[in-house]
Amino acid sequence: MLKTGIILSIAGMAWIAVVFLEGNRISEEFLLEPTNSHSISHDFAGSDIGYYKVFMPKFAGYSMFVQILDSKGNVISEQSINTKMSVGYFDYEKSGKYTVKITNVGKNSIDLQVEFGDTNSQNMIPSGIMVLVGALLIIFASYVKLKNYKIAQPDENI
């Protein structure tokens, strides 16, 4: 039962990775000057969870401000970034063009790598259930093995 749980969990995690990699995404690399903004737009279909990943290869304590805008220009999500790499998620309800707008609020030019797309999370449900079943099998098999485990006690006369 333990081996079956491990195999199910590993297979489910691999399946989740494949489903995530099949999602639509775009990426760009650019230099952002102080107090300037850069926007990346992408078409999303249906309703799901979108994400953006901002990576600063030569990070030196810089600060960025990121906004997610829907097709009408409404702000869906916003975040201040002060780390070398940041990943953010947002829900989108309707099909349309969504935009990630990145603003350099610092005084130095920053080299950025940005990835923007959907997580394809609706297709991850079967693989997530597989991981859950595998984890429950691992827990149950471990409980059964440990339930009857006895520790040898030293002799009291020694």
Order of alpha helices (4+ residues) and beta strands (2+ residues): alpha-beta-beta-beta-beta-beta-beta-beta-beta-alpha
